[in-house]
Structures are given as C-alpha cells and as structure tokens.
Amino acid sequence: MIIKEIRHKLHIFRIYIKDEPQRILFYLYHLFPVKKTKLVFSNFSGKRCGDSPFYIFQYLQKKHPDWDFVWLSDSEYNPKIPEGARSVPFGTKSKKMIYELATASVWVDSHYKPVFTKKRKNQLYIQTWHGGIGLKGDAVKDTPDNRIHLKKRFLNFEKLADYVTSDSAWFTKNFQTYFNVKDNYLEVGAPCDDIFFSKSNINEIKKSLGIPSDKNTVLYCPTFRESGDVSCYKFDKNILLATLKEKFGGDWILLVRLHPLVMNKYPDLFKADKETVFDVTKYEVVNDILMISDILITDYSGVMGTFMNTGRPQFLYQTDYETYIEERALNFENNELPFQVAKNDEELRKAILAFDNQKYKAALSHFKQKLGFVENNHATEKVCNIIENFVLTGKK
C-alpha cells in the first residue's frame, strides 16, 4: 500500500513537471489585461459545439453581438463553429488556447480543463458539466489502480469552478462527491434542457436532417466503453422497427447517435441508408435530436436523464451489463429506474410490446420527485444573468 501511495505521488509530480511549460505560459499571458467582453466556450474538450455552453452562447450572442465569443475546437473532430464566434484550437500544446483563456473574462465549459489551467481572480468560470441524472458514474470505479487516473482528471476542478449548474438535488450531491466542488451550485436545471419547454419547431429540425416529417423516430444513443468494445452496440434494426410499428402504429425510422469517443474510430458502425436509418452523430446539438425523437433507446448514457424532460418512452438496451459494471461504477440499480431493460433483441421486443404508458408516467414522475429533478426553470436565462452581471460589474 505504501509503495502504491509513493507511485501515486510521483505520478502527480510528473504531471506537473510535464505540463510546466504550459503553466508558465499561463502566468506569462496573465501579464496581459483581461478583456471584459471576451468569453471562451468549450464543449467536451473541443469535440463539439453543443450542450449547455451552446445555449448560453446563443442567448448572449443575440443580446450582445459586439462581444468577443471564442469557441475551442479540436481539429480531429472538426466541430461546426456557430455563427458569431471565432474558432481557436483546443489542445494541451495550443498557445492560442492558453492566451484566450488567460485573457478572457468568462469561461463556459462542459468538461475538464487541462491540469495546467490557471484562472485569475477577475475571471468567472461557469461549469455546466455534460451530464446530469445518469446511470453511469461520472468517473471510473474508485479502486486503488484508478485513483491516479481520477486524480489526474480532477486535479484542479475545485480550484477553478465558480459555479456549477445542476439539474437536481441528486446531481449536486454526486458532483460534490466526484469532483470535490462543495459550494456554489446553481440548482436551476441544465441550460440545454430549456429547449424542451420552448417553441422549437420539430419539423424544421427534421427538415434540416432530411428526415420525413410524417415518420415516427426512435433514437439509439449509447455511451462509450473504456475497453473500446463496439460489439455491444449491435441489434437487429428490422426487428426493432417492426415491433414499434406493431405496438404504436405508423412508420418508424431509426436515428443513431454515437458518443464522440466512438464516432471517429468507427464512422461506419451503422449503415445509414437515409430511408430507415439516419446517422445523426455529427449533428452538434444533441438536445435537438432528443426533441425530434419519439422514443429513446440507450444503455448507460447520461441522455437518459435529459430525455426525462420529454416524458416520452425510453428503454435501456444493455447487452454487456456484467462486463460494464466491472469497468464503470453505476449510480442506480436497474430495478430503481422507471425504464424497462433488455439484454438482447427478443427482450427488447417484449419490453416494447408490454409497455404501459400510464404506469410509465407514474413511475417517471415518482423518480423525478425522489431525486429533486429541476425542469422548466429558465436555466439559460438565470445563468446568463450571472454572466452579464459579472461582465458589467465584475461581481460574482
């Protein structure tokens, strides 16, 4: 045990030594003044331009088009930068990224910052984390072998975040445990979830994706595996679509959205024919996709909690449950959830045919209440009010 502790401390020391040039660069750029109206946004370490940071950006950019909005962008994933913002490369070696962070008044992020990141007293950091209520834990299992990995990822989280948005009392408690951020939670809901209570045009979103407006949609949106396994994603789409038609009527199409850590490695995992299967993986804003989905099928992904805002049916398809719980901690046992679980095509078929909407609604309502779920609370506006006040007055 003593040897492992020594190894742990040496590893942390190596992290600091390795990143020392970037840390020094932060201090050098701190010689430049902070620009009050410059804001830097990042979603999933530059892999996308969506989630809550996108809606916060959208709200502020409409009100303050003269402000300087920066999006961090990972060139490997090539996210679509929204109009009204400029792109800056994301990366541990990106001098431009360090300069923008060092001189911006506000940071809005949904993922980790590099461990060498240094924030100034006159800067505001809003952490909107890319998950809320979810089945999988926000960290790999807390075992002796994983503690070094955890320490590296969460090394400076507590020191950086001024505010953390939260969609529930449950999330606040869990985030405190995982990330050691004890205070300053904005328990107002997730800004990205406001769309479910807006007048968003579902047909317009479908049209932009080439999806017929008269078709029913089922979304398959699984998470990644630490092992890199992709065999767990396979199911018979013909059985699924036929079962949905039998149960609910109408014609159905399958939307597939893979995790960012999967999409680049396996771009052809699902063959999109744009008739019965549409690949919506590269569409930046996941909540738009959830908006147009009549049914969700996921496994352990955080979209489980987000989709609860719609009140629509969802099912958990877990072909590798026993294997998955060996690599990742889960927040709930399956029997605690209001969703039916299937491990293969036949179980999924039976679960869909046996679905009772009235019982589901009651179970979902009870689950939300139990976890202190916040919905329809104008989260984007409330977070943006904090940002605007800081930019104009300097007060947090």
N, C-alpha and C positions, 0 to 999 in steps of 0.2 A: 504493500500500500504506500509506503514511504517513497519507494522508487517511482511509482506512478505519479505521486504529487510532485516530485522533483522534475520528472519528464514534462508534466503539465506546465510548471513554471518556466522551464526552459523553452517550451514551445511558445508560450505567450511572449517571452522575451524576444524570440526570433521574429515573431510577428511585428513587434515594434521596430526591431532593427531593420527588417526587410522594407518596411514602409517609411523609414525615417526620411528619405528624400522628399516624399510627398508631404509628410508632416511639416517639414522645414519650409516647403513651398507654400503651404497654407499660411505659415507665420510671415513669410515674405510678402505675400499678397495682402495680408492684413495691414500692411503699410498704406494700401490704397483705401480711400474712403468708401463706406457703404453707400450704395445708391438706393435711396428710399423707395423708388418706384420700380426696382428690378426684383422680379420674383422668379425662382427656379423651381421647375416641376420635374418630378421623376416618378414613373410608374413601373414597378417591377424591374428596378435597376436598368431602366432604359430599353426594356424589351418591348414595351407597348406605350401607347399614349391614351390610356383609358382609365377606368376605375374612378375612384373619388377625386384624384387630382384633376382629371379631365373636366368634371362638372364644376369644380371650384374655379379652374382656369376659365371655362366658358362663361361663368357668371361674372367674373371680374373683368374679363376682356371686353364684354359687352358694355359694362359700366365705365371702364377706364381704358379705352383703346389706345391712349397715349402712353400707357405704362409699358415697361420693357419685360416681356414674358419670354422665358427661356425654357426649352424642353431638353432634357438629357436623353440622348439617343444612342443605343447600341447598334453599331453598323452591321453586326452579324444578323440582327433581327429586322433592321430597317423599318422601324415603325413610321406610320404616316403622321407627320407633324401637323397639328391643327393650324388652320389659317389664323394669323395674328400673333404667331410665336416664331421664334428663331431656334434652330437646332444647334446643339453643342454636343460633341462626342462624349459618351459615358465611358469610363474606364479608369482603372487604377493608375494608368500612365497618362491620362489626359490632363495636360496642363491647362487647357481651356476650361475643362470642367471645374478644376480646383479654383481657377481665377473667378469664374462666375459664382461659385458657392461662397468664396471668400468675400465677394463684394456685393452680394445681393442682400436685400433687406429681409426677404422671406423665402423659406424653403417649404415646399409641399411635397410629401413623399408617401409612397405606399409600401416601401420595402426597406431593406437595410441601407445604411450609409457605410462606405468603406471605413475600416477601423482607424484610419489616419485622419478622418474628418475632424476639423476644429471649428467650432462655432463661436462667434463673438457675442458679447453681452447685448449689443444693439442689433441682434438678428433674431428673427422669430422662426421656429421650426414647428410646423403642423404635421404630425404623423397620422396618416389615415389608414394604416395597415390594410392589406389587400384581402383580409378575411374578417368575418365576424363570427357568429354562431356557426360552428362547423363540426364535423365528425372527427376529422384527423386533428391531432395536436399540432400546434404551430412550431414544434421542434421535434427532432428525432428523439427516441427514448433516452431518458436521463440515466444512462449507465456509465460506469467508470470509463469505458472506451469512447463514449460520445461526449464526455464533459469538455474535453479540449476543443472539439468541433463547436459545441454550443458557446463556449467562452469566446472563441474567435468571432462568431457571427454577432454576438450580442454585447461585445466588449464595451462599447461606448453609448449604448442605447439610452441609458438613464441620464447620462450627462448631456445629451443632445435635445431630446424631445421637450418642447414647452407645453404642447397639448397633444393628446391622443384622442381621436374620435372613436366613439363606441356605439354599437348598435343594441347593447343590452347590459344589464347588471352582470349577467353571466360573463360576457366578454371582458368587461372591466376587471373582474376578479381574476380571470385566467391570464389576461395580459400582464397584470401585476406579477403573477407567478412566473411566467415565461421570460419576461423582459426586464423585470426589476424596476419598472417605472411605477412609482407608488401614488403619485398625485396628478392633478391637472387633466382629468378625463372629461371630455365633452360627451356626455351621455345623451346625445341628441339624435342618434341614428347615424347611418352611413350616408354621406352626401350623394353617393352614386345610387342610393335606393330611392331618392326623391322622384326619380323618373316614373316609378310605378304608380304614383299618385298625381301625375301630371296629365296633360292633354296630348301626349306624344301620339303621333299618327302611326299606328301599327302597319297600315298598308303602305305608307311611304318607306318604312324600313324594309319591308318585304320587297318592294319595288327596286330599291337600291341594290338588293342582293339577287334579283331575278327570280324571286320566289312567288309563285302564283297566289294571289290574294284569297282565292277560294279553297285553298288547300289547308288542312289541319297540319300542325307541325309538332313533332316530338324531337327534343334536343338531347343528344348524348354528349355529356360534358364530364369526362373523367379527369382525375388528377394524375400526377406523375408517380413513378415508383423510384425509390432510391436505387434499386438494383438495375434500373433501366429496362426492365422486362416490359414487353408490349403484347405478349400473348394474352394477357388478362383483358384486353380491350375487345376481343373478338366475340361477336354474336351473330346470329342469323337475322339479318335485317328484314328479310322477306317474311319470316315468322312474326317478327315484331309488328310490322306494318299491317299484316293481315289480321293480327289479334286486335290491334287498335280499331281497325275498321269494324270488326265483329262486335266489339264492346261499345264503342262510341258512335259508330256510323261515319259516313263521309270518307273522303280520300285523304291519305296521310303521306307526308314526306318526312324524311329523316335529316335533321341538321346535326353535323358533327363538329365539335369544337375541342381541339386538343390543348393540353397545357403548353405554355411557351417552352418548357424544357423538353417537350416531346416533338413539337411541330417541326423544328428544323432538322432533327435527326431522322424523322420518319414522315416525310411530306406526303407519301402515297399510301399511308396506312389504311385509309378508307378511300375507295374509288368513288369519286364524286361524278355522277352522271348528269346532274342538274335536272333530273326528272324525278327520281325518288330519293336521291342522296345529294345534299348540298354541304360542301365543306366551308364552314364559317369561321375557321380557326384564325385567319388573318384579319378578320374584322376587329378593329381596335377596341370598340366599346362593348364589353360582354353583356351589360345590362340591356342594351338594345336587343340583343339576341334573346335574352330571357323574356323580354317584353313580348316578342312575337311567338314564343313557344307555348303551346297549349299544355304540353306535358314535359317534364324533365326526368331524364334518367342519368344518374351519376353514381359514384361509388363512395368515395370518402371526401370529395371536394367541398370547399367552402361555399360553392354556389348553392349547396343545399340550404344554407341559412338565408342567402339572398333571395332565392326563389320563393321562400315562405311569404314574402311580401305580396305575391300574386294570389295566394290561396289556392293555386291550381295543383292538380295531382303531380306527385313525383314518386319515383321508385328508385331503390338502391340496387345496383347490379354489381355484385361482389363475387367474382369467380375465384379470388385468391385471398379470402379473408384470413385464413390461418397463417398464410405466409406474410401478409401485410402487417398483421399485428406484431410480428416478430421484428419488423424494421421500424415501425412507427407507432407511437402511442395514440390511443383513441380517447376522445373526450366523453363518449357515451357508449353504452352497450346498445346493440341493435334493438333490443326489446324496450329501451327507454324512448325510442323515436316514434313519431307518428307515421312513419313510412314503412311500406312493405319491402322486404329484402328478398332478392333472388340470387342464386349462385350459378344458374345455367339458363338456357333458353326455355326449357319446359317450366321451371319455377317462375320465370318472368311472365310467361304466358298465363299461368294460373293466377298469379298476383294481379295482373291486369283484369282478367275476366271476373275476379272476385271483388274488385274494387267497389267500395260503397262510399259515395261522395259525402253523404250526411255524417257517417261515422268518422270519415277522414277530417271533415271540417271541425268537428267537435274535438278530436284528438289534437289537431294542429293548434286550435285556439288554447287548449289546456297547456300544451308545450310552450307556446309563446309566453303565456302568463307566468308559468313556472320559472322561466329564465329572465323575466323582466325585459322582454323584447320591445324595442322602441321602433315605431313605424309612423310614417306620415307626419313627421315633426319638423319639416323645413330645415333639414340639417345643413344643406348647402348655404342657405342664406345666413344661418347663425354662425357658421364657420367663417364665411366671407366678411361678416360684420366685425369679427375679431381681427381679421387680416387688415381690413380697411382702417380700422381704428388704430392699429399699430403703425401702418404706413403714414397716416396723417398726424398722429400724436406721439408715436414712439413708445406708447404704453401697452404692456402685455395684459 
